[in-house]
Amino acid sequence: MNRKVVIVTGASQGIGAGVVNAYRELGYAVIANSRSIRPSDKEDMVTVAGDISDRNVAAEVATTAVERFGRIDTLVNNAGVFLGKPFVEYTEEDFRQAVDVNLGGFFHITQFVAQQMLMQGYGHIVQITTTLVDQPLAEVAAGLASLTKGGLDAITRSLAIEYAKKGVRVNAVAPGIVRTPMHAPETLDFLAGLHPMGRLGEIEDVVEAILYLERAHFVTGETLHVDGGQHAGHW
């Protein structure tokens, strides 16, 4: 089949839904996953509901892509959780959730997809991390985000080198704070002020960064910051 194929996790809302729409507009077939995603079995979009941190769900997502479309060109690891609180207040349940979703949700699906891409001799894997990995903020206590998303940032470079001569590129996008329904309206002005550019990121900003990496065939091991300059330091 000639149609390119992308897998998107955390695809039912926010950044994930924006990524799904963008790739469909480019003519890709999309395998979209989230726990609450609506059923779809269209020519250009198939959904697989379930928790991507479950290895069986991850296997189903990857298998569905290959059985339906014969290939996997791109994986966008978007599923994740952000639990913000002082470090000593995190519970064991908080820790397990962050590790399961942010790391397990990457590990299982990426293993299955990488196997397919290595057989094909081509592919592109993209993670969504956070700019807090590089530039923590005193106003935002986010130890578990740094612990888990920092792991994704590190493995992006590790896999990029491991696969550099095998046709598979691996990159990441590190957003600042993006305007999504998860942020209460009364907090938006404060959150916008955490970026040097004085505004929130928009879903389209992150989507455009992912599409840039998709087209940038000589770029691998890159973490592209989409944060209004936040990663550059204090101001």
N, C-alpha and C positions, 0 to 999 in steps of 0.2 A: 504494500500500500504506500502511496506517495504522501498522504496527509500526515503532517507531523502531529505528535502526541505529547501532551503535557499532563502530569499529575499535580494536583494542587491540594494540599491538606489545609484544614481549617477554612474550608471554602464557602461556608454558608453565609458569612456576613463580613463586614469590614474590609480589611485589606484583601483577604482571601477571595471574597466575592468580586472585588475589583480586578484581581488578577485573572480570575476565570473569564470575566467579560472581555478583558483585553486580549487574551489568547484566542478566544473564539472569534474576535474581530480580525485577528491575523490569519484565521483559517485553520487553526489547530483543532484537533479533537481533544476534548478535556475529560479526564477522569477526576471527579471532584469528590472529596471526602470531608465529612465532619460527623460528629455524633448526631446532630439534629438536621442534617441536610434533607431536603425534599427529594422524593424519588424522581429520577429522570432517566430515560433510556432513548435518547435521541441519536441522530446520525453523528452529531458533533459533540455530544455531552452525555456521559454516563455517570451516575452518582453511586457511591458505595458508602452507606452509612455505617458508623461505628467509631470506636475509640482507637485512634491511630497508634496509641501507646500499646495496644494489644497486638502481639505479633501475628496472630491469626487474621486480624483485620488488615494489617499491613500487607500480609501475603495475598489476601483477596484483592486489595487495591492493585497491586502490581500485576497479579495474574489476569485480572479483568482487562487491564490496559493491553497486555500482550495478546490475549485471546480475541479481544474485539478488534484491535487495530494493528497488531503485529509488530509493534515497536514502542519504545519510550524515548522521546527526544529530550524531555526536560522534566525535572522534578523540582517543585517549589515547596520547600518545607516551611510552611507558614503557621501550622498549628502551634499554639503556645499559650502559657498562662503567665500573668504578672501578679505577683503577690507582694505588695508594698507595705512593710511595717518594720519597726526597729528589729535588729537582728535577734536580740535575746527574746523577743516576743513570738518568733516563729515557733509553730508547733511541729511535732513529728508528722502530723497529717499534712501540714503546709509543705514540709520538706519532701515527703513522698509524692505529693501532687506535682510539685515543680520538677522533680527528677523524672517522674513517669511521663509527663506530657512533653516537657522541653527536651529531655534527653532520649527517653524511650521512644517518643513520637518521631524523633529524627532517626534513631539508630536502626530500628527494624525496617522501616520502609526504605531507607537509604541502602541498607544491605541488599534487599531484594532488587531494587532498581539498579544499583551499581552492577550487580551480576549480569543483568540484561544489557546494560550499556557496554560493559566490557566485551560481551559476545558480539554486539553490533559493531564495536569499534568507534562509537561516538556517543555523545550525550552531554548534558549540562545539569548540574545540581546547584540549587540556590537555597540558602538558609535566610530566615529573617531573625536577626539577633536584636541588639539594642545598643544605642550609642553610650549607654551607661557603663558598658564594659570598658570603654576607653576613658570616659570622663564622668566619674560619679558626681552627684550633686548633693550638697549638704541638705537641701530641701526635700530630697527624694530618697528615703531609706529603701534600698532594693537589693539586699544581700543575696537573696535566692535568685534574683534575675541575673546578677553578676556571676554567681556560681555556675548556673546552668547555661545561660546564654553565652557566657565566656567560654564554656566548653565547645559550643558550636562554632564560635569565632576561631578557636584554636584548630579544631578538626577541619575547618574549611581550608586552611593552609596545608595541613597534613595530607589530606586527600588530594588536594591540587597537585602536590609534588608526587604522590604515589601514582597518580593517573595521568601525569602530564604527557607522557609519551604513548598513552593508550587511547587518545582521542576523547577523553572525558574531562570537561572543565568543571571546576568547583568554586563557587563564589558565595558571597553573603551580602545582604543589605542590612545596615544598622540604622534604623529610624530613630528620630527623636520622639517627641510626643505627637501622636497623630490624632486628628479629630475623628473620633468614632463614638458610637452611642455609649461606650463604657465610661466616658467622662461626663460627670454631671455638669449641666450648663453653667452653674455658678462658679465652677473651678476653671473655666476656659481662659479667662483673662490672666489668672495666675500662671497657668501652665504655658500660655503663649510667652509670658515674660521669662521663662526659663531658656529660651532660645535667643541667641544674639540677634537674629533677624526680627525678633519681636512678634512672631506669629506661630501658630500651630502648623505642623505638617498636615497635608491633606492626603487622602488615600491615593489620589492621582500621582502625587509626588513619589510615593513608594513604588507604585506600578511602573512609572516611567523609568525608575532606576533598574527594576528587574528587566524591563524590556531592553534597556541599554546593554546590560550584561548579556542578555540573550543574543544580541547582535554583535557583541565585541569578541570576536573569535580569537584574538590574541591576548585576552584577559582571563587569568585564572589565579586562584589564591587571593583574590581581592575582596576586602570588606569595604563596600561603598557606603559612606555615611550620608544619610538624608535627614539632616537634623538642624538646618538653619545655622550651622557653624558651631553647634554645641560641643562637638568633639575637640575643637581647636583649643579649648581651655576656658578659664574664668574670664569674665569681662566686667 
